[in-house]
């Protein structure tokens, strides 16, 4: 579905289900960071009206997802824990290439698309493998929404790329790099862990 080079081992869902409070807290903060990222991207390209409009929608949706996860946490009698460090995202961030303003924005779009693709894939693994049917349904529905974000960020990269910048080639490089990064994860109760 997302052309990821290294799919998540379905046994990761068992690790996640072993500590639902932790996975939900980590997930909530992932959604908050996604909303913040969309807002940050708006500050980088306000002159692109159509993309800015779509990024506003994405930021709102991500904040809505944050609220939904927070409501699940509260309904289960838990409390949203402190923000979690996301080493996976930090490792991906280092892969961005420097360049002029437009080049950096395209790299940020590919970075965002990569995170959304892996998150969607993890939501699918959860929805297909956890026993908690309420959460399985929640993650299935969320996966569909987040997949739209993944494709939007890829389209933004194509729309913003300067002549001569091969977005498809660079996306393949991102996919190859991400497979190397994710290979060292998949053993903790975190969306990207």
Phi, psi and omega in degrees: 000314184253004180061023176296142184279337181227101180290155177289134174295126182303340178293342176301325179300326177294320177297313181298316182292338178293343178211075184296326179300318180291315181295322179291321177296313178300317181297316180304315181291329174298319180294320178297317179294324178295319177297315179297321179297317178299319179294318178298320178297324177301320181293339181275340186214050183297340182284350178264086190302313183295318180292319178301317179300315179293322178295325175298316178298317180297315180301317179297316180297317180295320178293324176296320177296320176303313180296318179300314180295319178299320178296321177297316179301312180296318182298334180269005177080018180256174179237139177300120179284178180292159180303142180258144172287140179245091183298325178302310180297319178298321178295320178294320182305323182294344183277347181295136179271143176286168178167197179286176185306311182297319179298316180296320179296317178299317178300319179296324178293318178293321175301312179296318179299320181296315179296316179297320180298313180293320179299315178301316181297320178293322177297322177295316179300317178297313184296330181275342192234344181275152183279333180292101186294326177298315179290324178300315178295316179302313182290329176296314180293320180294323180303318181296315180296315182292330178298326177296326179291317179304310182290327178296314180297321176296318179296319178301319179300315178297317182295326187266346184295137177284159179304134180095347178272117184270094183296319180299316180295316180294324178297319177299321177296319177299316180298318179296315180295317182299323179298321178292320181293310186292340180300334180266007179243184178102017182230022179219167181277064178219149182303320178254005186276000000 
